Amino acid sequence: MSDLAAATPRERPPGRAAAPRGAVGGPIRESGATVAWYVGTLIAGLAGWVFVYRLLDPASRWLSFTLLGLDPESALGSAVQFFLYDAPKVLMLLLVVVFAVGIVRTFFTPERTRALLAGRREAVGNVLAGSLGIVTPFCSCSAVPLFIGFVTAGVPLGVTFSFLISAPLVNEVALVLLWGLFGWRVALLYLATGLAIAIGAGWVLGRLRLERHVEPWVYEVKVGEAQVQAPTWRERIGEGRTAVKDIVGKVWPYLLGGIAVGALIHGYVPEGFLASFMGRGAWWSVPLAVILGVPMYANAAGMIPVVEALLGKGAALGTALAFMMAVIALSFPEFVILRKVLRPRLLALFAGVVASGILIVGYLFNVLDIGRLVVS
């Protein structure tokens, strides 16, 4: 599950005067010099980020093998160097993407998303909902209010499920970290398969006409539309900084925990050991990975370092990605949250359809040996 906070409408604090408006009734525009200053600051900051990012590998090796005096060939030395390299690397990637997400979510409020999806035909709506899920950083903790808002706004049930699957599964954090750690081809494959699961699962659930299995009180809720004033670019950048403070503050323990697990696997698990039960040759490896992933609670940021270590020790790409997808999209805590609005039969069907999609992706990647073509 993603820990990205749900986007909320910008509300004016009590007592704060409304922003001055121009003669045509719109907000006063920022001056060109002000916008140029913000752009220049962002470019300079990005250049500094790139400079530091390129120093991470040599710095981690110097800290591990020179300052600490560890043996590069030992399990401890390998594990420590992995952690000292991956921890700042993933954190730096996370800072950049969360800052960008904070700006993006000022354009995609829940109200605007509902308006875009309401009244859409199911096939078109599933595709649009899955695509919107990529750029709208809603977490599992906001699943219930979003579900209620979508259903009461007239969004078809299957379309709503496509969005709820895509938003945590195929989010910006997962894609950027996959790109940074494995390359653009793995990120693109994850994007395509994650979208396919979200769109396909939503379409199947929509075809089953299961509205009667939604808790009746959901349809009685009246959701009002908040009055949202378009923020200035200064305020959008402020939202980016706030997102970094709030989101990274919640994610970093899971992130460091995932990197620590990855470091232990990288340093202490023998080469090829995982291939015996997570490789392409073991037909039961993919369902086992899905089953193991369901009771876990983690987000994409915490899982990707674990996947990196699993692949390095012989696990097949399809099995590793199936494990990651199960943790994010089929986690038990999310089922507990969704049980408030879904009856058991619909909740079970939701889990079964999503799990089937994940199994197909895992087997497809393993049968085609995509890991060899991508990771090499």
MARNUTI-163992 format. One record per atom (N, C-alpha, C, CB): residue in one letter; x, z, y. Coordinates in steps of 0.05 Angstrom, whole numbers, plus 5000, padded with zeros to 4 digits. Glycine has a CB too. Layout:
// residues N
AXZY/...
This chain:
// residues 376
M501750004976/M500050005000/M501850005025/M498150245000/S500849865044/S502249865069/S501550105085/S501749615084/D503550225100/D502950455117/D502550365145/D505150655115/L502250115150/L501750025177/L499050135186/L501749715179/A498950245210/A496550375220/A494550165228/A497150555244/A491950235225/A489850045232/A489850005262/A487150155224/A489449745270/A489349685298/A486849795310/A489449375302/T487049915333/T484750035346/T484549925374/T485050345348/P482049895384/P481649785410/P482949955431/P478649765416/R483949825452/R485149975474/R482950105491/R486949785492/E483050365493/E481050505509/E482350625533/E479650725492/R480950615556/R482050725581/R481651025580/R480650605605/P483751185584/P483551475584/P481551575606/P486251605589/P480251805602/P478351905621/P479751945648/P477152165612/G478451865669/G479451905696/G481351685705/G480852165697/R482251505688/R484051305695/R482451065707/R485851215671/A483350975729/A481950755743/A482250495728/A482850725772/A480250335729/A480350075716/A482449895730/A477649935717/A483549715714/A485649545725/A484349365747/A486949375703/P485849315769/P484749145790/P484248865780/P486549145814/R482248745790/R481548475781/R481648285804/R478748475769/G482148035797/G482447825817/G479747725826/G484147605806/A479847515843/A477447415856/A475547295835/A478147215876/V476647195813/V474947065793/V474147265771/V476446835780/G474747515775/G473847715756/G475747775734/G471247635745/G478047645732/G479947695711/G482047885720/G481147445701/P483647995702/P485748185709/P487948035724/P486848325684/I489348185742/I491548075757/I493847995738/I492548275779/R494947765742/R497047665725/R499747795731/R497247355727/E501347825711/E504047925716/E505647705729/E505448015689/S507547785746/S509147585760/S511047445741/S510647715783/G511947205748/G513847065731/G516447215728/G514346795742/A517347355749/A519847505748/A519647735728/A520647605776/T517247865728/T516848085709/T516947995680/T514248235715/V515447775675/V515447665648/V518247575639/V513547425646/A519747455658/A522547365652/A524247605645/A523647205675/W523847825659/W525548065654/W524948175626/W524948285675/Y522448175619/Y521748275592/Y522948085570/Y518648295588/V522747835574/V523747645555/V526847675553/V523047355563/G528147695576/G531047725575/G531947975561/G532147725603/T530448195566/T531048445552/T530748425522/T529348675563/L528648295514/L528148255485/L530348085472/L525448125480/I531247875486/I533347705475/I535947855473/I533747455493/A536548015494/A539048175493/A538948375470/A539548315520/G536648505467/G536448705446/G536648575418/G533748845448/L535548335415/L535748195390/L538548115384/L533947945390/A540048025404/A542947955401/A544548195391/A544147845426/G543948425404/G545348675395/G544648755367/G544748905414/W542148705359/W541248765332/W542648595312/W538148725330/V542948335317/V544348155299/V547248235296/V544147865310/F548548315318/F551348395317/F551748635299/F552448465346/V550048845302/V550249075285/V549549015256/V548349295296/Y547548845252/Y546748775225/Y548948645209/Y544348585226/R550548485222/R552748345209/R555048535201/R553848125226/L555148775213/L557248965207/L556549155185/L557849125232/L554049145175/L553149345156/L554749335129/L550249305150/D555149095119/D556549075093/D559449185094/D556548785083/P561049085113/P563849195114/P563849495121/P565449045134/A561949585137/A561849865144/A561150035120/A559849915167/S559249945103/S558550105080/S560850115060/S556049975066/R562349905058/R564649905039/R566950085050/R565749615036/W567350085076/W569350255087/W568650555084/W569850195117/L566050615089/L565150895086/L565350985057/L562250915096/S564650815038/S564550895010/S567350904997/S562850694994/F568850695002/F571350674986/F573850755002/F571650384978/T573750765028/T576050855044/T575651145054/T576550665067/L573551195068/L573051455079/L572551665058/L570851455099/L570651595039/L569951785018/L571751764994/L567051735009/G573351544992/G575251514970/G574051464943/G576951754969/L571651354942/L570351304916/L571451054903/L567351284919/D571351044876/D572350814861/D570150604862/D573050894832/P570850354872/P568850144872/P567750074845/P569949894885/E569250124823/E568350054796/E566750274783/E570749984779/S566650514796/S565150734783/S562150714789/S566251004793/A560550854773/A557650854777/A556950984804/A556250994754/L558351214810/L557851354834/L558551184859/L559351624835/G560851064858/G561750894880/G559850664885/G564550794876/S558950534864/S557050314866/S554350404878/S556650184839/A553450644868/A550850744878/A550950824907/A549950984861/V553150954915/V553451044943/V553650804962/V555851234946/Q555250604954/Q555450374971/Q552850224974/Q557650184960/F551350204952/F548650074952/F546850224972/F547350084924/F546850494972/F545150644989/F546050615018/F545050934981/L548650635023/L549550625051/L549250345063/L552550705052/Y549050145046/Y548649875057/Y545649825060/Y549849665038/D544049885039/D541249815040/D539549985059/D540049845012/A540250245062/A538650415079/A538550315108/A539750705079/P540950275121/P540750175149/P539749885150/P543450195162/K540349725129/K539549445129/K536449425129/K540649305105/V535149575111/V532249555109/V530949685133/V531349695083/L532149905143/L531050035167/L531149855191/L532550295172/M533449705194/M533649525217/M531649295214/M536549415218/L531349185190/L529248985187/L526449095193/L529348875158/L526049335184/L523449465189/L522849505219/L523249725174/L524849585233/L524549635262/L523649375276/L527149745274/V525049155269/V524348905283/V521548815276/V526348695275/V520848825251/V518248715243/V515948895252/V518048675212/V516349155252/V514249335261/V513849305291/V514949625254/F516049265306/F515749225335/F514148965340/F518549195348/A514748755325/A513148505328/A510248545320/A514448285311/V509848705298/V507148755289/V505548905310/V507148905262/G506849095323/G505549255344/G504549075366/G507449455355/I506048855372/I505048665392/I502848495381/I507448495402/V503148405356/V501148235343/V498448365342/V502048145315/R498448625335/R495848765331/R494348795357/R496349025318/T495548755381/T494048755406/T492248505408/T495948775430/F492848305392/F491148065392/F489048065370/F492947815388/F489348235349/F487548235327/F486348515323/F489048145301/T484448585338/T482948835335/T480948805312/T481548915361/P480049025301/P477949005280/P475548845289/P477149275271/E474748885315/E472348745325/E472848445325/E471748845353/R475148355334/R475748075335/R475847955307/R478348015350/T477048105288/T477248015261/T474447985248/T478948205244/R472748175253/R470048155243/R468547915254/R468448415249/A468947875280/A467647645293/A468647375281/A468147645323/L471147365274/L472247115262/L471147065234/L475247125262/L470547275220/L469747245192/L466747245188/L470847465176/A465247355207/A462347375204/A461047095203/A461147545227/G459247055184/G457746815182/G459346585168/G456946725208/R461746625160/R463246415147/R462246365118/R466246485146/R462346115110/R461746055082/R463846175065/R461545745077/E463146235040/E464946395023/E467646255018/E463646454997/A467646005011/A470245875005/A472045875029/A469745584994/V470945785052/V472545775076/V473246065085/V471045625099/G471246235082/G471646515091/G473846655075/G469146665088/N473946605048/N476046725032/N478846645041/N475746655003/V479146385047/V481746285057/V482446405084/V481745985059/L480446415102/L480946525129/L481546825127/L478546465147/A480046965110/A480447255108/A483147315096/A478247375090/G483947165076/G486647215064/G488847155085/G487047035040/S488446945101/S490546885121/S490547095143/S489946605133/L488247185152/L488147395172/L489447655163/L485347445181/G489147705136/G490347945126/G493347955129/G489747965097/I494647725131/I497547715135/I498347825162/I498647435131/V496847755182/V497647825210/V496148055221/V497247585228/T494448185206/T492948425215/T493948665200/T489948385213/P495448835213/P496749065198/P494949295194/P499149155214/F493049265175/F491249485168/F492249615142/F488349385166/C492149875140/C493150015116/C490750095099/C494850255124/S491350205076/S489250285057/S487650515068/S490450375031/C488850675086/C487350905097/C485050805115/C489151085113/S485250555124/S483050445141/S481150265125/S484250285164/A481450275098/A479850095081/A476850145084/A480650115052/V476050405085/V473250465086/V471950385113/V472850765082/P473050465136/P471850365161/P471850065164/P473250495185/L473849935155/L473949645156/L471849525138/L476749535149/F471649625114/F469549525095/F466749555107/F469749675068/I466249785118/I463549835131/I463149645154/I463350125140/G465149615171/G464849435194/G464449145186/G467349455211/F465849055166/F465548775157/F462748735145/F467748705136/V461948905127/V459448875113/V457048885133/V459049085091/T457149075151/T454949095170/T454948875191/T455049365185/A457248735194/A457348515213/A456548255200/A460248485224/G455748265174/G454848025160/G457047865146/G453547845180/V459447975143/V461547845128/V460947865099/V464347975135/P460847645084/P460247655055/P462147845040/P460447375043/L461047965019/L462648165004/L465248044993/L460948274981/G465147804981/G467547684971/G469647634992/G466847424956/V468747545015/V470547495038/V471847765046/V469147365062/T470247975047/T471348235054/T473448325035/T469048445055/F473048275009/F475048354989/F477648184992/F473948314960/S477447934999/S479747765004/S481547895026/S479047475011/F480247985047/F481648105069/F482948375060/F479848155093/L481348545046/L482348805038/L484648785018/L480148965026/I484848575003/I487048534984/I489448424999/I486248344961/S489048225016/S491248095030/S492648275050/S490247855044/A491148445065/A492248605086/A494548785077/A490148765099/P494248945055/P496549105047/P498548955030/P495449345031/L497548755015/L499248614995/L501148415008/L497648474974/V500148255026/V501848045038/V502148105068/V500447755034/N503548315075/N503848395103/N506548315113/N503348685106/E506848335139/E509348245152/E511748405142/E509148275182/V511448665137/V513648825127/V514748715101/V512849115124/A512948665082/A513748565055/A515148295058/A511348545037/L514048115074/L515147845076/L517947855089/L513347665091/V518248005110/V520848005125/V522948145107/V520548155151/L522248365094/L524248495077/L524948325053/L523148775068/L523048185041/L523648005019/L525547785029/L521147885007/W524947675053/W526647465064/W529447575068/W525547365091/G529747815080/G532347925086/G533947995061/G532048165103/L532648085040/L534048175016/L534447954995/L532648405004/F532447764993/F532547564971/F532647284981/F530247604954/G532147235007/G532046955017/G529246855021/G533546774997/W529146625035/W526446525043/W524846425020/W526846305064/R526146334998/R524546224976/R522946444962/R526446084957/V524146674958/V522746894946/V520446984964/V524547134939/A520947004990/A518847085009/A516546885009/A520047115037/L517246625008/L515146425008/L513546434982/L516346145012/L514846474959/L513446494934/L511646734934/L515446504911/Y512546954944/Y510947194946/Y508447154964/Y512547434956/L508947014986/L506746955005/L504646784991/L507846815030/A505546574977/A503646394964/A502146524942/A505146144953/T503546674925/T502146804903/T500347034912/T504146914882/G501247194932/G499647404942/G497047294954/G501147564962/L497247084970/L494846954981/L493046854960/L495746735000/A494246734939/A492546624917/A490946844904/A494346484896/I492247084899/I490847304887/I488547394906/I492747534882/A489147424932/A487147524950/A484747334952/A488347564978/I485347074955/I483246874958/I481646844932/I484446604966/G483146824909/G481846784884/G480147034875/G483846734862/A481247274879/A479747514871/A477247544889/A481547764874/G477547494915/G475247514932/G473047314925/G476047474961/W473947074918/W471946864911/W470446934886/W473346594908/V471947034865/V470747104840/V468747334845/V472847194819/L469547544859/L467747764864/L465347684880/L469247994879/G465647494899/G463447394914/G461447244897/G464347224936/R462447094877/R460646934859/R458947114841/R462346744842/L459947364836/L458547544818/L456147674831/L460447754808/R455847654858/R453547764872/R453148064866/R450947604865/L455048214874/L455148504867/L454348684890/L457848574857/E452948574910/E452248734933/E450748994926/E450648574953/R449248984904/R447649214896/R449349444887/R445649144874/H451949384882/H453749594873/H455449724895/H455649484852/V454749644920/V455849784943/V454050024949/V455949594969/E455250254956/E453650484962/E451550424983/E455450724970/P449050494979/P446850414997/P447250505026/P444250534987/W448550735030/W448850845057/W450550655075/W450051115057/V452250485062/V453950305078/V452250115095/V455750145059/Y450050015083/Y448449825098/Y446749945120/Y446549675078/E446650215120/E445050355141/E446750425165/E443850605129/V449350385163/V451150455185/V450950245207/V454150485176/K450750335232/K450750165255/K453450175268/K448450235274/V454749945269/V457449935281/V457249795308/V459449785262/G457949945329/G457849835356/G460349675362/G457350045376/E460249515382/E462549365391/E463949505415/E461749075400/A466449565412/A467949685433/A468649485455/A470549815422/Q468649585479/Q469449415502/Q472449405503/Q468149505528/V473649185499/V476549165498/V477548995522/V477449035471/Q479349115537/Q480548975560/Q483248855551/Q480949165584/A483648605556/A486048475547/A488448615560/A486048175554/P490448705544/P492748835556/P494748645568/P494149005535/T496348745587/T498448585598/T500848575578/T499448695626/W502748405584/W505048385566/W506648645567/W506848155574/R506748775589/R508049035591/R506749235571/R508049145619/E504049225571/E502649405553/E503049325524/E499749415560/R503149055518/R503548965491/R506249055480/R503348655490/I508349035497/I511049125489/I511049435485/I513149045510/G509449575502/G509149855498/G507949925471/G507549985520/E505949755463/E504749795436/E506749745414/E502349605433/G508649555418/G510749515399/G512449755395/G512449275406/R513249885418/R514850125416/R513350355403/R515850205445/T510850375410/T509150585398/T508950545367/T506350595410/A508650295359/A508450235331/A510950315316/A507849935326/V513250255328/V515850335316/V515950645313/V518250245333/K515150785333/K515251075332/K513351185311/K514551195359/D510851085311/D508851195293/D509251095264/D506151115302/I509650835260/I509750725233/I512350795219/I509350425234/V514550745232/V517150805219/V517351105213/V519550715237/G516051265231/G516051555226/G514551625201/G514751695249/K512651465193/K511151525168/K512451395144/K508351415171/V513751165148/V514751005126/V517551105116/V514850715133/W519151205134/W521951235127/W522451415102/W523451355150/P520851635097/P521451785073/P521051625048/P519652025072/Y518851455047/Y518451285023/Y520651075021/Y515651145025/L521450975044/L523550765045/L526150875033/L523950665073/L527051105043/L529551225034/L529251315004/L530351465051/G526851404997/G526451464968/G526651224951/G523751594965/G525551004959/G525750754944/G528650654942/G524050544956/I530150684964/I532950594964/I534550774946/I534050594993/A533951034946/A535351224929/A534951154900/A534551514935/V532451094892/V531851014865/V533350754858/V528750974861/G533250574877/G534650314873/G537650364869/G534250134896/A538750544885/A541650604883/A542350724855/A542550804905/L540650904845/L541151014819/L540950804797/L539051234813/I539050624799/I538850404780/I541250224782/I536250234785/H542050164807/H544349984811/H546950104800/H544649924841/G547350364804/G549850484796/G549950574767/G550450714813/Y547750674756/Y547850814730/Y546450664707/Y546651084733/V544750484713/V543450334691/V545350114681/V540750214699/P545950104655/P547749904645/P546849624650/P548249944615/E548649444653/E548049164657/E546349054633/E550648994661/G544148924639/G542548804619/G540648994605/G544248684599/F540849254611/F539149444597/F536149394602/F539749734606/L535449344628/L532649294635/L531649034623/L532349294665/A533448854617/A532548594606/A531248634579/A534848404603/S531848854565/S530648894538/S527648944539/S532049124525/F526649054562/F523749104563/F522549004589/F523249394560/M524148894608/M523048774632/M523948484636/M523848944657/G525048374614/G525948104616/G523847904608/G528348064598/R524547644609/R522547434603/R521747434574/R523747164610/G523547534557/G523047514528/G521047714518/G525547554513/A520547924533/A518648134524/A515848064535/A519448414533/W514047974518/W511347884527/W509748104539/W509847764504/W510348354531/W508748584540/W509948704566/W508548784519/S512048584576/S513348704600/S511648694625/S516048574605/V510148474628/V508548444652/V506248644652/V507548154655/P504548654631/P502448854632/P503449144633/P500648834607/L505749194621/L506949464623/L507649524652/L509449484605/A508849324666/A509549364694/A507049424711/A511049124704/V504849284705/V502449324721/V501349604715/V500249114714/I501349684690/I500249954683/I501950174696/I500249994652/L504650144696/L506350344708/L506050354738/L509250274701/G505250124750/G505050124779/G502550244790/G505149844789/V500350254775/V497750354785/V497850644795/V495650334763/P498950834780/P498851114789/P500851174811/P499351294766/M502650984818/M504651044838/M503551014866/M507050854834/Y504751164885/Y503951144913/Y506451064929/Y502751404924/A506450814938/A508750724954/A507750484970/A511150644936/N509450394989/N508850165005/N510949955000/N508650225035/A510549725013/A512449495008/A515249575016/A511549255024/A515549725038/A518249795047/A519749965026/A518049935074/G518250145013/G519550304993/G519950174966/G517950554989/M518349974960/M518449844934/M520549624933/M515849724927/I521049484955/I522849254954/I525649324946/I522849114981/P526849544956/P529549624946/P529549674916/P530549864960/V527349784905/V527249824876/V527149564861/V524649994869/V525649374872/V525549104859/V528248974860/V523448924874/E529649004883/E532448894885/E534249004863/E533548964913/A534049264859/A535749384838/A534949294810/A535749694840/L532349274805/L531349184779/L532348904772/L528349194778/L532248734792/L533148454788/L536148454782/L532548284811/G537648624796/G540548624792/G541348724765/G541748804813/K539548864751/K540148974725/K538848814702/K539349254723/G537748584708/G536748414686/G533748384684/G537748514661/A532248524701/A529348484700/A528548204709/A527948694717/A526448104698/A525447834705/A523947854732/A523647714683/L524147644748/L522947644774/L519847684772/L523547384789/G518547544753/G515647574750/G514847854743/G514647384729/T516347984725/T515748264718/T516148454742/T517448354694/A518348414756/A518948584779/A516848554801/A521748524790/L516048304807/L514048264827/L511248364818/L513847964834/A510648344793/A508148454783/A508048754786/A507748374753/F510248884781/F510449174785/F510049244815/F513149274776/M511349094832/M511049144861/M508149094870/M512948974877/M507048874862/M504248814870/M502349024860/M503448544860/A502649124836/A500949324825/A501049584841/A501549384796/V503449664849/V503849904865/V502449874892/V506849964869/I502649644904/I501449604931/I498449554930/I502849364944/A497549384912/A494749294912/A492949444893/A494549004906/L494049584873/L492349724853/L492950024852/L492849604826/S493850134873/S494650414873/S492250594870/S496250494898/F492550814855/F490351004850/F489351124876/F491351214832/P491051204895/P489951314920/P488051124935/P492251384939/E488550864934/E486750674947/E484050674933/E487950394948/F484050694906/F481550694891/F479950944899/F482150694861/V481251164903/V479851414911/V478551374938/V481851654912/I479851234956/I478751184983/I476350994980/I480851065002/L476750774965/L474550574963/L472150674948/L475650324950/R472550884931/R470250994916/R468051094935/R471151214897/K468751154959/K466851254979/K464751044985/K468151345004/V465450784982/V463650574990/V462850394966/V464850405012/L464250414944/L463750234921/L462950404897/L466250064914/R460850314883/R460150444858/R462150384836/R457350354849/P462350554815/P464350524795/P464650244783/P463950724773/R462350114777/R462449854764/R463849644782/R459649754757/L463149644808/L464449454826/L467349524830/L462949454853/L468049784832/L470749864835/L472449774810/L470950164838/A471249804786/A472649714762/A473049414761/A471149814737/L470949264769/L471248974770/L473348884790/L468548844776/F473349014813/F475348964834/F478148994822/F474949144858/A478649224809/A481249274797/A481949074776/A481349564786/G479949004759/G480448814737/G481148534747/G478048804719/V479648444767/V480148174777/V482948154791/V477948084797/V483648364807/V486248364820/V488448384799/V486448594841/A488148554779/A490148594759/A490548324743/A489348814739/S488348184738/S488547924724/S490247734740/S485747814718/G489847724766/G491347544783/G494347624783/G490347554812/I494947874784/I497747964783/I499047894756/I497848274788/L497547924734/L498647854708/L499247554706/L496647934686/I497447394717/I497947104717/I500447034732/I495546954729/V500847154756/V503247104772/V505747194757/V503047254799/G505647434745/G507947524730/G508747344707/G507547804720/Y506847264691/Y507347094668/Y508246814678/Y504947064651/L507046714699/L507846444709/L510746444718/L505946364732/F511546644733/F514246664743/F516246684719/F514646904762/N515546844699/N517346884677/N517446634659/N516447124660/V515246504653/V515246274636/V516746044649/V512346184630/L516346004675/L517845794689/L520645864696/L516245714714/D521446114691/D524146214697/D524746174727/D526246074680/I522746234744/I523146204773/I525346384783/I520546264788/G525646624771/G527746804780/G530546674779/G527747044763/R531146514759/R533746384757/R534146184779/R534046244730/L531946044787/L532145834807/L532345954835/L529845644806/V531146194839/V530946314865/V533046514871/V528246444868/V533546694853/V535446914858/V538346814858/V535047134839/S538946614842/S541646514839/S542646394864/S541946324816/
